[in-house]
Amino acid sequence: MTQYIRSRELIPPEQSLVIVIDVQEKLVAAIDQTERLIDSIARLLEAARLFHVPITGTEQYPQGLGKTVSSLVDYLDHPCEKKRFSCVESLQLPAAGEREDGRFRAVLVGIEAHVCVQQTAFDLQSLGYEVIIPVDAVRSRHELDCNTALRRLENSGTTLTTVESLLFEWCATAEDPHFKAVSKIVTGRKQ
């Protein structure tokens, strides 16, 4: 019998890290479908905790734009303040090949897709990271900006997916000990 080999395109949790970009009070107030966005991000972060995927986050000029929204703040241990649009410098991320934990797939969520998310993605790619963006967990004030950014990012090699798809890739099988918890996260039922 031949050994079963999984596709390299699939994203296991042990290769992943999550960066939450600027989901702040004043920015969120300017975004359509805010509740869906925050719910998608919260579901992703809940699963990231389950699978021990590191989570980090940023706040763009919090003195002017406010702090991270209260429903997400418990997932972030001291969001990094920044003024540069890309998060990479502020977070002091090493090149992918220099990480001690071997994680080289960066999952980006947050605001705004065409500014901070896009610039972070490009900088991460220059450091050797594979960038994954769940499209239901990023937004811009204007739909055209978000859609254009996602097309540009995809053309540059960024993987576009959804939160639900990513969670089931992290889970991989119904035999995973976290499968029931992931199913509840996906359906929105309390654990």
ChimeraX attribute file (.defattr): number of C-alpha atoms within 10 A of each C-alpha:
attribute: neighborCount
match mode: 1-to-1
recipient: residues
	/A:1	3
	/A:2	4
	/A:3	5
	/A:4	6
	/A:5	6
	/A:6	7
	/A:7	7
	/A:8	7
	/A:9	8
	/A:10	11
	/A:11	20
	/A:12	18
	/A:13	22
	/A:14	16
	/A:15	15
	/A:16	24
	/A:17	20
	/A:18	20
	/A:19	23
	/A:20	26
	/A:21	27
	/A:22	32
	/A:23	29
	/A:24	23
	/A:25	16
	/A:26	16
	/A:27	20
	/A:28	25
	/A:29	11
	/A:30	12
	/A:31	17
	/A:32	14
	/A:33	11
	/A:34	14
	/A:35	11
	/A:36	12
	/A:37	21
	/A:38	21
	/A:39	16
	/A:40	22
	/A:41	23
	/A:42	19
	/A:43	20
	/A:44	25
	/A:45	25
	/A:46	18
	/A:47	23
	/A:48	20
	/A:49	12
	/A:50	15
	/A:51	18
	/A:52	13
	/A:53	20
	/A:54	16
	/A:55	18
	/A:56	17
	/A:57	24
	/A:58	27
	/A:59	23
	/A:60	26
	/A:61	17
	/A:62	18
	/A:63	9
	/A:64	9
	/A:65	16
	/A:66	17
	/A:67	21
	/A:68	26
	/A:69	16
	/A:70	11
	/A:71	11
	/A:72	17
	/A:73	16
	/A:74	11
	/A:75	18
	/A:76	17
	/A:77	10
	/A:78	13
	/A:79	21
	/A:80	18
	/A:81	18
	/A:82	18
	/A:83	12
	/A:84	14
	/A:85	20
	/A:86	22
	/A:87	28
	/A:88	20
	/A:89	13
	/A:90	14
	/A:91	16
	/A:92	8
	/A:93	13
	/A:94	15
	/A:95	14
	/A:96	20
	/A:97	13
	/A:98	13
	/A:99	11
	/A:100	8
	/A:101	11
	/A:102	12
	/A:103	19
	/A:104	22
	/A:105	22
	/A:106	21
	/A:107	23
	/A:108	25
	/A:109	30
	/A:110	27
	/A:111	26
	/A:112	24
	/A:113	30
	/A:114	22
	/A:115	15
	/A:116	19
	/A:117	29
	/A:118	23
	/A:119	19
	/A:120	22
	/A:121	27
	/A:122	18
	/A:123	15
	/A:124	23
	/A:125	20
	/A:126	12
	/A:127	17
	/A:128	15
	/A:129	21
	/A:130	20
	/A:131	23
	/A:132	25
	/A:133	27
	/A:134	21
	/A:135	21
	/A:136	19
	/A:137	24
	/A:138	24
	/A:139	27
	/A:140	23
	/A:141	17
	/A:142	14
	/A:143	13
	/A:144	11
	/A:145	15
	/A:146	22
	/A:147	16
	/A:148	13
	/A:149	21
	/A:150	23
	/A:151	12
	/A:152	14
	/A:153	23
	/A:154	15
	/A:155	10
	/A:156	12
	/A:157	14
	/A:158	21
	/A:159	17
	/A:160	17
	/A:161	14
	/A:162	15
	/A:163	22
	/A:164	19
	/A:165	13
	/A:166	22
	/A:167	25
	/A:168	18
	/A:169	15
	/A:170	25
	/A:171	24
	/A:172	16
	/A:173	11
	/A:174	12
	/A:175	9
	/A:176	12
	/A:177	10
	/A:178	16
	/A:179	17
	/A:180	14
	/A:181	18
	/A:182	25
	/A:183	17
	/A:184	13
	/A:185	20
	/A:186	18
	/A:187	11
	/A:188	11
	/A:189	9
	/A:190	7
	/A:191	9
